[in-house]
Amino acid sequence: MNASFLEKTFHDVFFSAYSTVLKGGFDEPFYLAKDPQGISQIQYRYDYPSSALHEVSHWCVAGYERRKQDDFGYWYAEDGRSLEQQKEFERFEVQPQAYECIFHWACAMSFEVSVDNLALPDYDAKPFRNAVLDKVRTLIDSDIPERVLTYAEALYTNHYQAPAASLLHHLRECHENYCR
């Protein structure tokens, strides 16, 4: 998957309503609430599509007030977290990583959860993975938030040239295949 496809799709769907762009080429991801021209930027690592989709996921979680703050006003615990800090990190990451999974599947990309912590080399991420997949299933079966659904539908229709109405069926199939 080409990162420029993700950027263009994001621009086409959200720029007019949110004055926000998705932009790669950075050493670290960052959300810039407003540049001098009044445009917000979701910055992601280099040209990595998974980084782009992960950062869009955080943008989709952020409400109106959070989107007015650089990096949504959150503090980030870098790599090297203790086991207790890791569990806390994962508690907050279930929702954005569930959104990220939906985006990946909408444009035929594989998805793996990210524990984002190399300090725990023997860490068992299976409970976190299961929590993310449970959240994905709940979203598919009940109510995907508007911005998540809008972007996922655009990714899906642009990639597969298929009607948006078939997205949920596609996501259910992906979930079933992934959980085997």
N, C-alpha and C positions, 0 to 999 in steps of 0.2 A: 504494500500500500504506500502510495506517495503522500508525504506530508503536505505538499501543496494542495492536493485534493481535499484534505481535511480543512486546511485554511480557507480555501475558496468556498467550500460548502458552509463553513461557519459564517463567513462574511455574507454570503447570499441569504442566509437564514436570519441572522441576528444583528447585522450592522445597523440597519435603519432604525430598529427599535431600541438598541442598547449602546450604540456608538462604541462597540467593542470589537477588537480584532484578535485573531489567533496568530501568533508570530513565533517562528522557530529561530534557531541559531544562537541560543544562549547557553552559557556554561551551567547555569542552574535555573530551574523554573522560578517564575515570579509573576505575581499579578500586580500590574501597575494600574492603580485606580484611574488616573487621568494624566495624560501627557500634556505638554504645552498647548496642543490643539484641542484638548478636551476629549481625547479618545482613550479609552481603556485598552490595555493590552494583556492578553493571556500569553505569557512568554513560556516557551518550553525548551527542553534541552535539544540542542543541535537541530537535526532534522528527523528526530525519532518520533514516528507516528504514535507509539504507545505513550510517550511522554505528553504529546499533544492531547490525546484523548483523556489522559489522567488529569491534566490541568483543566480541561473543559469540564470534567466531572466535578471538580472543586468549585468551579464557577457556577455550575448548576445547583450545587448545594447551597451556595451563598445567597442569602436574601438581599434585599435592596440596600439595607444599611451596611452590611458587610462588603458589598460591591463598591462602596464609596471609600473603602480603606485599602491601602497597599497591602498585598498578601492577605486580604480579607480581614486584617487585624489579628491574625492568628500567630502564635509563637510555634515554631517548629523544632522538635527535638531531633537533632541530627543522628546519623549513624553512630552506634556505640551505646544505644539505650540498654538499660538493665532489663531483666525479664519483666519486672513490674511496669516499667515505662513502656515496654513493648506491648504488653496487654492493653494498656491505656491507649496507646497509639492505634492499635487494631480496633478498639471500641469505636473510635472516631472515624476510622477508615472504611468500615463496612459499607456505609452508604455510598461514598464516592467511588469505591471500587466496584460496587454493584452497577452504578451508572456507567463506569468505564467498561465493564464487561458487556453491557448492552450495546454500547457504541462499537466495541470491537466486533461483536457478532453481526451488527447491522451492516458492516462493510467487509465481511469475510476475513477478518483478522483473528488469529488465535489469541486467547487470553489466559494469563496466569496472574494470580494475586501477587502483590509485592509486599513483603514484610519490611523492605527498605532498611535492613539492619544486618550488616556483615559481621557485627560483633558477636552474634549468636549463631555460629556455623552449624551446629547440630540441632537448631531450632525446628520443632515440628509445626509447620504452618497449616497442617490439615484442619484443625478446628477453625482457624481464620478463614481458610478456603471454603469450608462448609457454611460458615456464617454468611459469607459473601454470596455464595450460590443460593442459599435459602432466601436472602434478601432479593436476589434477582428473580427468583420464582414468585415471591410475593408481589413484586412490582409487575411482572408479566400478567399475573392472575388478577390483580386488583386495579392499580392505578399508577401508571408511570407519570411522574410530574411533567407539566407542559413543556418546559424547555428541554428536558431529556427526550421526551417523545418527539418533539419537533426536530431536534438534531438527528436522532436515530432514524426517523423517517426519511430525512433528506439524505443521509448517508446511504441508507438502504436503496432508495429509489434511484439515486445517482450511480451507485455501484452496480446494482443488479438490473437496472432498467425495469423494475417491477413496481406494481402499485403499492402505495404506502399501506393500504388495507391488509396486505399479506405479511406485514412486518411481525405482528404478534405470533402468527403461526410459525414464521421463520425462527423467532427467538425461542419459542417452545421446543422446536426441533433441536436447536443448538444446545439448549439446556439439557434436554434428554440425552443427547449424544455426549455431552461433556461429563455428565454425571455417571456414565457407564463405567 
